[in-house]
Structure formats: C-alpha cells, structure tokens
C-alpha cells in the first residue's frame, strides 16, 4: 500500500532492471554529467569554452533523450501519468499562482546574492544573445518543461513510491534529484531548485495532470533569460555610476 495522497497514481510493484537503470540514470549519471558540463561550459582545465549555441543545442538533445527514455519506461510499466483534466478555471488558477510564486522566488534568489555571486553565476554562460540562440532557448525551455516534469514529477515519483511505500517521501527524493542535476548553478541555486521541485509536485497533485506543470515550467524558463539579462544590465549601469546595492 502506498501512503499519501498522490498524482500520478501509483501502486506497489517490484522494481525491475529497467526501473533500476532509470533511477541510476536520473540519480547518478545525469548529476555526474551536470558536474562535468559546468567545467566544459566555463572553459576550465585549460580548454576554451564551446560556442553558446553548441551548449544550448546539447542541452536540447539531453532533454529530448530524457523524455524519450522516460516515455518508454512509463509506457512499458503502464504508468498512468498522461491524465488530462483540462484547462478549466481551477487548473489555470493553480498554474498562474505557481508561476507567480516561482517568479517571486527567482527575484528573491537574485537579490539575496552578493554582486560577486551574481557575476559568478553559471547561467551567464548560457544566456542567449543572438536570434538563433533565442530560438534554441525557446525550444530548450519547452523541452525542459516537458521532459523534466515527465521524469521528476512523473516516472521517478512512481518508481520511488514503489521503493519507499510513501508518495510524500518519493516526491521529496525526486525534488532532491531534480536539485542535484542543477548542480552547475551552485549550492544556493540548488536549494531554490529543490523548493521549485516541491512546488511543481504540488501543482501536479492539485491539478491531477502533468500538463499544467509542464506549461508553468516552460514559461518560467523562457522568462528567466529575459529577467536575468535585465537584472544584469541594471547592475552594470549601477556599477558604472558608482551605485552599489
């Protein structure tokens, strides 16, 4: 028996080799790859950093593969994670409220950092500049919304619920895994990402579908670039006039 109110619906089942490999991929291999990607993107180890479009394209490919693998695991195990409850008022309200909460949290995260921490943010290496890069950023935001919600709020939660017999524990562990895979963004950002994972799981539980969370996730990622660039320009302008926050 699985303890706790849940969506997606889960049942106690044995964990087979495919599920174990999936957990290994999401909990171990992807975080290790994220650690390595930070060194590659920032040009550490004496290597020149790759072109920004190349980094964004690689990230898009990774998200696409994550979705494909998650989809295969979900379908082969009969996981009921594709429920569609519609875009009625309640779902739209939950989605809008979650988006506002995430945007406020993102703003707070930025303003609680020191100027030195802001200048060292890994995200600076990814922010789009050209129209082509913006196109990739848009595609990446949509892909991340679909793939990461499917993986971390859907498939992984179902598998971990089977292991722990608790939906709540599974949701927390999944949010933790979601935070670890964002390791390149730094310790503070990982804390925020963990909180975001819990918020998104709450959205999924409240709406009874992954699709609202996917939309909120994608919209947040799209706006993240605009907001970060605006904040950086403001900070640079203040610094040039000798104004310090």
N, C-alpha and C positions, 0 to 999 in steps of 0.2 A: 504493500500500500504506500502510495506517495503522499507525504504530509504537506499540506498547504494548498491555498487557492492558486490555480495556475492557468496560464495560457502561454505557450501551446499545451494542449492536453498531453499528459504523459502517463505511462503505465510501467509497472515494474517489469523489467526484462533483463535477460542476461546480456552482458557486453561481449560481443563477438570481436573477431580480429579486425574487421573493417571499422567498427566503432573505436577500438583501441588505437588503431593507426590514425584515425581522425583526431582523437584527443591529443595524441603525440604531435601531430602536425600543428594544431592550433595552440597548444600549451607550451611546446618546446621549440619546434623547428621554426615557426614564424617569429617568435620573440628573438631567437638567435639571429635570424636573418635581419630583423629590425635593428639589432645592435650593430651588425656588420654594415648595414646600409647607411647608418649615421656616419661611420668613418669614411665610406666611399663618397657620400654626398658632400661632406665638408672638406674632402681632399686631404685627410690625414694620412700619415705614413709616407709622405713624400710624393704622393700621386696627385695629379691635377684633378679637380672635381669635374664630373661629367657635365655636359650641357643640360640646362634646366628642362628642356623639352624631353630629353632622354630619361631623366629621373621621373618625370610625370608619366611618360609612356610606360616605363617599367612598373610603376605603381598601379597603373590601369590594368596591366596584364596580370599582376598579382591578385588584384581584386576580382578580376574575371575568373581566374583559376579557382580562387576561394569559393566563389559562388557555384561554379560547376561541380567541384568536389562536394560541397555542402548539399547541393541538389541531389546528387547521386546517392549520398548516404541517406538523406531524408526519404527519397522515393523507395530505395531498396529496403528500408526498415518500416515503411508505412507510417511515417511521422505525419500527423495531421497539423501541419504548420502553414497551410495555404488558405486558411479561412478568410473570407471576405465579408465584412459586416457592413460595408457601405460607408459613404461619406455624409452621414446624417449629422445633425447638429451636435450631438454629444461627442462623436468622434472628432469632428472639426474643432470643437471647444478644447478637448483634451490635447489635440495636436498643437493648436495655437498656444495654449498655456505652456506646454512643454517647450516650444520653440522660444517663447519669451523668456522662460526660466533659463534656458541654455545660453541665450544671447546675454542675459544679465550676468550669468556666471562667467562667461567668456570675458566680458568687460571687466568684471571684478578681478579675474585672474591676471589680466594685463596690468591693471592699475596697482595691484599689490606687489608687482615685481619692481626691483630696482632698475635704474637705467642700464646698469651693466648686464643684468639678467635679460633685459629686453634685447639688447644688442647681441647677446649670445644665443638667442632663440634659434633652434634648428629650422623652424618654419621659414625663416628669412631666405633659406636656400631653395625653397620650393615656390615662393610666391610668384605668380605669373606676371609677365610684363607685356609681351607681345600678344597680338590677336590669336596666334596659333597656340601659345601657351595658355591663354584664357580658354580656348576651346577644349584643350586637354584637361584643364582644371574642372570645367563643367562636366565633362564626361566622367572624370575621376570621382567627382562629388556624387554623381548619380550612381556610379558603380559601387562606391563605398557604402552608400546608403542601402543599396540592395544586398550586397554581399555580406557586409558586417552584421546587419540586422538578421539576415538569414542564419549566419553562423553563430553569433554570440547571443542572440535573443531567441533563437530557434533551435537548431540542431544540437549545439553544445549543451544547452539547458536540458533538453530531453535526455541526452546521454548521461549527464552528470546527475540528473534526478534519479535515474536508474541505479547509479552507483551509491548515492548518498541517501536515497529514500526520502529526500526533502527538496521540495521545489525552491524554497527560500535559500537553502544552502547552495543549491545549484546555481541560482540566479546571482548570488554573491560571488561564487567562484568564477562564473562566466564573466562578470564585470571586472574581476581581478585580472583574468586572462586578457580581456579587452584593454585594460590599462597597461599591462606588461608589453603588449605588442606595439604600444605607442612610446616605448622606452626612449627612442631618439629625441623626443620632445622634452626630456628632462624629468626630474623627480616631481617637481611641483605640477607639471602638466599631467603626469601620470595620476596624481591624486585627483585632479579635476576630471580626467577621463574616466576614472573609476566611478565618480559620482554621476557622470553623464550616462555610464552604462546602467546604473541603477534606475535613473530617471527613464531611460528608454525602455527598460524592462517593465517599469510601471505603466508606461504608455501602452505597451503590448498587452499587459494584463487588463488594463482598463478598457481598451477598445476591442479586445478579442481578435486582433489581427496584427500581422507584421507590417502591413502596407502603410499605415499611418506613421509608424516609427520610421519606416524607410523614407517617407517624404520629409519628415522633420529632420532626419539625419542629413539628407541630401541638401536641403535648404540651409541648414546650419553651416555645412562645409562650403557651400557656394558663397555665403555671406562672410565667412571667416576671412577670405582673402581680401575682400573689399574693406572690411573693418581694420584688418591688420595693416594694410597699406595706408589707410587714412590715419591711423594712430602713429605710424612711423613718420609720415610726413609732418604731422603736428609736432612730434617730438623733435624732429630735425629742425623745424622752424623755430621752436622754443630755444633750442640749443644755440642756434645761430645768433639769437638776440640775447643770449645770456640768461634765459629764463629756465629754471630747473624745477621740476615737480617735487 
